[in-house]
């Protein structure tokens, strides 16, 4: 009676599963449940455990509902602030809108966005044009040969492609830049006299015969060839010369391996230099020049070069390549014609004229003419014919030779 009474007082939310015996098995209560007091205690414990589980479930549901409601409240408050801000902006007058810091910042951001969009559109169009130009150039650059270089792809990709344009306009632009350069105040008023070096001697052989202070003054000199040098029509003291941007070199360890390297043009234009130029087979002292880089030669300008000028540039391009054949020369000319190889235009600005050096060169030419000696013997340490004269090396060799001679004389006198 006590057990039944307790069950009738249970909460309807608490469910206690009934103990159902398996089929064929007698539904017997355990021995400890046969005692009425023990049975009542077990029922109370079971009800308490079930009530605990149900309370935990309700608490979890309440926590989840509370989190959802907090997120909803936060979202509603955020939307309320945004709506209030939009409402305040809509109610502002024209004057208030200009003075509002928020509206000023918004206006500046819109202006920046508009500028970036315009810049992006321009860059996109330029990139499209460059891609089209490169595609057209790559179609033209189909001439490669393993004889000229072990990696022809390097030749085609390393140089930048040159856009075909009006060669007359580019030439006039260079002349305009040169004509605006100032002239030095010490330029001679009379016509320059030539230095006539008879063949087979070269101007390098003639400079190698110079001694004394003039040798030091000519420590850094450069010779300009007639076909690759152009002078400004308005100011003939200024001009420019052509120099290859890329050069083919032979691997010192493997004579059959060749590679393309970028020419050190920066070293050519780093310091002022004494210059000589050739005109109609005669050599002239031009003065002291400072070099600078102009726009590179275009494809159309290359096509307009004289055969002598183009062959001179090609010869300079392959000067460090051993075993050069006519096929290599032809391949280099085709690479220049296609724009795969480039020619640099080095501007020349006359910044001075050494009159004492000019007169000394003319006197040395007369001395060589009278003595018929335009080249020093190889034993003097000046190298072979046509080689570049090196002041430091020659001075050092002469000093060492003189010291050795004096020492030998002293030893001879002592022994006597």
Phi, psi and omega per residue, in radians:
X1 nan -0.631 -3.133
X2 -1.190 -0.674 -3.139
X3 -1.175 -0.782 3.131
X4 -1.104 -0.607 3.136
X5 -1.192 -0.671 3.108
X6 -1.185 -0.675 3.135
X7 -1.134 -0.585 -3.132
X8 -1.240 -0.394 3.132
X9 -1.571 0.047 -3.118
X10 -1.225 2.725 3.058
X11 -1.276 2.475 3.131
X12 -1.146 -0.289 3.121
X13 -1.370 -0.313 -3.103
X14 -1.621 2.155 -3.118
X15 -2.008 2.172 3.131
X16 -1.983 1.979 -3.124
X17 -1.146 2.446 3.128
X18 -1.393 2.557 3.136
X19 -1.483 1.915 -3.128
X20 -1.907 2.192 -3.131
X21 -1.356 2.630 3.109
X22 -1.197 2.698 -3.132
X23 -1.042 2.376 3.103
X24 1.442 -0.005 3.135
X25 -1.993 2.310 -3.107
X26 -1.228 2.307 -3.123
X27 -1.438 1.605 -3.126
X28 -1.939 2.498 3.083
X29 -1.443 2.572 3.065
X30 -1.062 2.842 -3.067
X31 -1.107 -0.658 -3.086
X32 -1.281 -0.277 3.106
X33 -1.573 -0.117 3.140
X34 -1.273 -0.378 3.073
X35 -1.386 2.205 -3.082
X36 -1.035 -0.710 -3.113
X37 -1.186 -0.716 3.108
X38 -1.137 -0.698 3.125
X39 -1.084 -0.752 3.125
X40 -1.106 -0.703 3.127
X41 -1.134 -0.668 3.122
X42 -1.134 -0.681 3.129
X43 -1.159 -0.683 3.131
X44 -1.116 -0.744 3.131
X45 -1.114 -0.741 3.132
X46 -1.087 -0.744 3.130
X47 -1.117 -0.656 3.142
X48 -1.151 -0.731 3.122
X49 -1.118 -0.736 3.132
X50 -1.146 -0.696 3.124
X51 -1.121 -0.650 3.094
X52 -1.086 -0.804 -3.141
X53 -1.079 -0.728 3.137
X54 -1.143 -0.663 3.114
X55 -1.132 -0.703 3.097
X56 -1.080 -0.737 3.130
X57 -1.111 -0.761 3.106
X58 -1.114 -0.636 3.118
X59 -1.168 -0.701 3.072
X60 -1.091 -0.754 3.118
X61 -1.101 -0.697 3.140
X62 -1.150 -0.710 3.113
X63 -1.110 -0.763 3.112
X64 -1.099 -0.722 3.108
X65 -1.142 -0.646 3.124
X66 -1.153 -0.720 3.102
X67 -1.096 -0.760 3.114
X68 -1.051 -0.746 -3.116
X69 -1.177 -0.650 3.103
X70 -1.125 -0.741 3.085
X71 -1.100 -0.697 3.125
X72 -1.137 -0.718 3.134
X73 -1.121 -0.760 3.131
X74 -1.093 -0.727 3.120
X75 -1.125 -0.716 -3.139
X76 -1.156 -0.696 3.107
X77 -1.137 -0.684 3.110
X78 -1.123 -0.773 3.106
X79 -1.107 -0.609 3.131
X80 -1.137 -0.736 3.115
X81 -1.122 -0.725 3.132
X82 -1.122 -0.728 3.118
X83 -1.135 -0.661 3.112
X84 -1.154 -0.705 3.115
X85 -1.114 -0.763 3.107
X86 -1.126 -0.653 3.132
X87 -1.161 -0.721 3.107
X88 -1.136 -0.688 3.119
X89 -1.156 -0.624 3.131
X90 -1.238 -0.483 -3.122
X91 -1.531 -0.093 -3.135
X92 -1.241 2.509 3.039
X93 -1.415 3.115 -3.098
X94 -1.145 -0.779 3.124
X95 -1.135 -0.715 3.125
X96 -1.160 -0.588 3.130
X97 -1.134 -0.664 -3.138
X98 -1.215 -0.619 -3.102
X99 -1.479 -0.156 -3.109
X100 -1.320 2.136 3.133
X101 -1.039 -0.620 -3.129
X102 -1.144 -0.710 3.133
X103 -1.220 -0.619 3.088
X104 -1.111 -0.766 3.126
X105 -1.110 -0.692 3.118
X106 -1.125 -0.697 3.135
X107 -1.152 -0.722 3.113
X108 -1.120 -0.700 3.127
X109 -1.134 -0.690 3.113
X110 -1.137 -0.672 3.099
X111 -1.119 -0.740 3.124
X112 -1.129 -0.686 3.115
X113 -1.100 -0.704 3.134
X114 -1.145 -0.717 3.103
X115 -1.123 -0.724 3.124
X116 -1.140 -0.646 3.101
X117 -1.133 -0.710 3.100
X118 -1.155 -0.752 3.110
X119 -1.092 -0.693 3.118
X120 -1.115 -0.703 3.125
X121 -1.136 -0.728 3.131
X122 -1.143 -0.767 3.126
X123 -1.127 -0.653 3.102
X124 -1.093 -0.733 3.129
X125 -1.172 -0.719 3.110
X126 -1.121 -0.715 3.112
X127 -1.109 -0.663 3.111
X128 -1.135 -0.708 3.123
X129 -1.155 -0.726 3.125
X130 -1.113 -0.724 3.131
X131 -1.107 -0.722 3.109
X132 -1.123 -0.710 3.130
X133 -1.123 -0.764 -3.136
X134 -1.166 -0.643 3.099
X135 -1.108 -0.707 3.105
X136 -1.144 -0.702 3.131
X137 -1.184 -0.674 -3.140
X138 -1.139 -0.548 3.069
X139 -1.147 -0.586 -3.130
X140 -1.349 -0.533 -3.043
X141 -1.501 1.263 3.130
X142 -1.903 0.191 -3.076
X143 -1.806 1.869 3.060
X144 -2.419 2.678 -3.127
X145 -2.617 2.348 3.076
X146 -1.216 -0.236 3.121
X147 -1.262 -0.550 -3.102
X148 -1.461 -0.585 -3.124
X149 -2.713 2.518 3.130
X150 -1.219 -0.271 -3.128
X151 -2.311 1.472 -3.090
X152 -1.072 -0.508 -3.127
X153 -1.087 -0.557 3.116
X154 -1.130 -0.624 -3.134
X155 -1.161 -0.661 -3.033
X156 -1.381 -0.466 -3.011
X157 -1.777 -0.493 -3.051
X158 -1.206 -0.882 3.116
X159 -1.206 2.561 3.081
X160 -1.402 2.505 -3.134
X161 -1.259 2.484 -3.121
X162 -1.851 2.284 -3.106
X163 -1.385 2.361 -3.138
X164 -1.225 2.275 -3.123
X165 -2.592 -3.041 -3.077
X166 -1.366 2.044 -3.089
X167 -1.234 -0.560 3.128
X168 -1.134 -0.710 -3.139
X169 -1.150 -0.730 3.131
X170 -1.175 -0.674 3.113
X171 -1.125 -0.768 3.117
X172 -1.140 -0.571 3.101
X173 -1.129 -0.730 3.102
X174 -1.122 -0.762 3.139
X175 -1.113 -0.612 3.116
X176 -1.131 -0.723 3.109
X177 -1.119 -0.746 -3.123
X178 -1.188 -0.628 -3.099
X179 -1.209 -0.357 -3.130
X180 -1.541 -0.064 3.132
X181 -1.365 2.489 3.140
X182 -1.276 2.772 3.110
X183 -1.795 2.566 3.088
X184 -1.238 2.720 -3.080
X185 -1.448 -0.242 -3.065
X186 -1.763 0.398 3.106
X187 -1.265 2.421 -3.132
X188 -1.240 2.563 -3.136
X189 -1.471 -0.465 -3.119
X190 -1.451 2.915 3.130
X191 -1.247 2.400 -3.113
X192 -1.215 2.413 3.103
X193 -1.566 2.483 -3.098
X194 -1.423 2.813 3.003
X195 -1.862 1.841 -3.049
X196 -1.547 1.890 3.108
X197 -1.828 1.977 -3.090
X198 -1.218 2.559 3.056
X199 -1.208 2.686 0.111
X200 -1.583 0.336 -3.091
X201 -1.412 2.758 -3.128
X202 -2.055 2.982 3.116
X203 -1.158 -0.471 3.073
X204 -1.174 -0.676 3.067
X205 -1.084 -0.736 -3.138
X206 -1.114 -0.784 -3.139
X207 -1.138 -0.514 3.112
X208 -1.165 -0.339 3.123
X209 -1.470 -0.135 -3.064
X210 -1.364 2.424 3.105
X211 -2.263 3.027 3.069
X212 1.413 -2.702 -3.076
X213 -1.088 -0.518 -3.130
X214 -1.121 -0.501 3.125
X215 -1.093 -0.673 3.130
X216 -1.226 -0.655 3.139
X217 -1.152 -0.485 -3.135
X218 -1.715 0.429 3.105
X219 -1.114 -0.531 3.127
X220 -2.228 1.672 3.140
X221 -2.282 2.815 3.137
X222 -2.466 2.510 -3.129
X223 -1.952 2.223 3.125
X224 -1.796 2.305 3.120
X225 -1.430 2.700 -3.053
X226 -1.177 -0.687 -3.009
X227 -1.403 -0.419 -3.102
X228 -1.842 0.187 3.133
X229 -2.127 2.337 3.109
X230 -2.168 2.439 -3.119
X231 -1.964 2.537 -3.092
X232 -1.164 2.286 -3.132
X233 -1.104 -0.627 -3.090
X234 -1.385 -0.659 3.109
X235 -2.306 1.686 -3.043
X236 -1.204 -0.192 3.101
X237 -1.239 -0.428 -3.136
X238 -1.834 2.675 3.123
X239 -2.969 -2.805 3.081
X240 -2.689 2.751 3.091
X241 -2.271 2.822 -3.079
X242 -1.726 2.421 3.137
X243 -2.531 2.349 -3.135
X244 -1.170 2.461 3.103
X245 -1.412 -0.584 3.126
X246 -2.094 2.516 3.129
X247 -2.281 2.551 3.118
X248 -1.650 2.260 -3.106
X249 -2.220 2.628 3.102
X250 -1.687 2.384 3.110
X251 -1.146 2.180 -3.113
X252 -1.059 -0.542 -3.103
X253 -1.496 -0.448 -3.126
X254 -2.221 1.726 -3.069
X255 -1.071 -0.386 -3.120
X256 -1.586 -0.039 -3.126
X257 -1.802 2.293 -3.100
X258 -2.251 2.679 -3.141
X259 -2.586 2.780 3.128
X260 -1.781 2.351 3.124
X261 -2.274 2.727 3.091
X262 -1.397 2.240 -3.136
X263 -1.182 2.532 -3.129
X264 -1.463 1.327 -3.123
X265 -1.260 -0.532 3.141
X266 -1.050 -0.615 3.122
X267 -1.203 -0.511 3.141
X268 -1.201 -0.551 -3.032
X269 -1.919 0.291 -3.042
X270 -1.325 -0.651 -3.026
X271 -2.281 2.675 3.024
X272 -1.092 2.679 -3.042
X273 -2.580 2.641 2.991
X274 -1.360 2.315 -2.993
X275 -2.151 2.559 3.026
X276 -2.215 2.592 3.084
X277 -2.392 2.717 -3.101
X278 -1.894 2.356 3.101
X279 -2.544 2.056 3.118
X280 0.974 0.706 3.068
X281 1.418 0.049 -3.139
X282 -2.022 2.561 -3.111
X283 -1.788 2.464 -3.116
X284 -2.270 2.526 2.967
X285 -1.471 2.128 -3.033
X286 -1.636 -0.529 -3.101
X287 2.231 -2.877 3.123
X288 -1.702 2.216 -3.031
X289 -2.177 2.575 2.998
X290 -2.000 2.263 -3.062
X291 -1.748 2.654 3.081
X292 -2.657 2.812 -3.032
X293 -1.569 2.289 3.000
X294 -1.874 3.141 3.099
X295 -1.082 2.458 3.141
X296 -1.142 2.801 3.139
X297 -1.204 2.394 3.127
X298 -1.543 2.992 3.140
X299 -1.117 -0.742 -3.140
X300 -1.135 -0.622 3.094
X301 -1.193 -0.641 3.079
X302 -1.071 -0.718 3.128
X303 -1.120 -0.482 -3.111
X304 -1.536 -0.100 -3.140
X305 -1.172 2.653 3.057
X306 -1.248 2.717 3.118
X307 -1.007 -0.623 3.135
X308 -1.154 -0.699 -3.132
X309 -1.180 -0.804 -3.134
X310 -1.132 -0.694 3.122
X311 -1.163 -0.599 3.097
X312 -1.156 -0.707 3.109
X313 -1.157 -0.728 3.123
X314 -1.121 -0.708 3.111
X315 -1.076 -0.718 3.086
X316 -1.165 -0.562 3.124
X317 -1.169 -0.667 -3.071
X318 -1.778 0.272 -3.042
X319 -1.146 -0.483 3.140
X320 -1.718 0.229 3.118
X321 -1.793 2.236 3.134
X322 -1.484 2.704 3.081
X323 0.987 0.879 3.123
X324 -1.343 2.302 -3.133
X325 -1.999 2.879 3.073
X326 -1.012 -0.532 3.100
X327 -1.121 -0.682 3.103
X328 -1.140 -0.699 3.118
X329 -1.112 -0.723 3.132
X330 -1.139 -0.738 -3.141
X331 -1.119 -0.700 3.102
X332 -1.115 -0.692 3.110
X333 -1.120 -0.663 3.109
X334 -1.196 -0.625 3.094
X335 -1.156 -0.653 3.063
X336 -1.181 -0.729 -3.115
X337 -1.144 -0.541 -3.141
X338 -1.478 -0.198 -3.134
X339 1.601 0.056 3.130
X340 -1.264 -0.579 3.032
X341 -1.868 2.547 -3.053
X342 -2.072 2.714 3.112
X343 -2.077 2.174 3.126
X344 -1.507 2.493 3.047
X345 -1.840 1.983 -3.095
X346 -1.764 1.983 3.131
X347 -1.247 2.580 -3.120
X348 -2.174 2.050 3.088
X349 -1.961 2.110 3.110
X350 -1.329 2.099 -3.105
X351 -1.990 0.028 3.121
X352 3.111 2.902 3.121
X353 -2.462 2.088 -3.116
X354 -1.534 1.676 -3.088
X355 -1.137 -0.700 3.135
X356 -1.124 -0.683 3.084
X357 -1.167 -0.687 3.129
X358 -1.061 -0.819 3.133
X359 -1.177 -0.662 3.119
X360 -1.129 -0.620 3.102
X361 -1.152 -0.715 3.121
X362 -1.147 -0.697 3.106
X363 -1.155 -0.680 3.113
X364 -1.152 -0.624 3.098
X365 -1.127 -0.679 3.096
X366 -1.162 -0.670 3.120
X367 -1.118 -0.772 3.121
X368 -1.136 -0.623 -3.137
X369 -1.177 -0.741 3.140
X370 -1.200 -0.716 -3.121
X371 -1.473 -0.203 -3.114
X372 1.133 0.486 -3.087
X373 -2.155 1.730 -3.101
X374 -1.816 0.037 -3.114
X375 -2.620 2.367 3.091
X376 -1.378 2.672 3.108
X377 -1.076 2.634 3.131
X378 -1.038 -0.457 -3.116
X379 -1.210 -0.247 3.141
X380 -1.357 -0.070 3.074
X381 1.521 0.288 -3.120
X382 -1.717 0.112 3.035
X383 1.479 -2.971 -3.097
X384 -1.508 2.991 -3.111
X385 -1.141 2.418 3.061
X386 1.412 -0.011 -3.116
X387 -1.397 2.800 3.105
X388 -1.288 2.254 -3.086
X389 -1.395 2.294 -3.106
X390 -1.984 1.939 -3.057
X391 -1.118 -0.792 -3.068
X392 -1.104 -0.799 -3.109
X393 -1.126 -0.730 -3.110
X394 -1.192 -0.717 3.140
X395 -1.126 -0.738 3.127
X396 -1.105 -0.772 -3.137
X397 -1.097 -0.717 -3.128
X398 -1.162 -0.676 3.128
X399 -1.127 -0.790 3.132
X400 -1.104 -0.739 3.135
X401 -1.107 -0.718 3.130
X402 -1.157 -0.717 3.122
X403 -1.106 -0.730 3.131
X404 -1.119 -0.661 3.128
X405 -1.131 -0.799 -3.141
X406 -1.096 -0.688 3.127
X407 -1.122 -0.717 3.127
X408 -1.114 -0.707 3.121
X409 -1.088 -0.732 -3.131
X410 -1.109 -0.690 3.130
X411 -1.155 -0.679 -3.140
X412 -1.116 -0.795 -3.133
X413 -1.117 -0.669 3.137
X414 -1.133 -0.730 -3.117
X415 -1.191 -0.536 3.123
X416 -1.246 nan nan
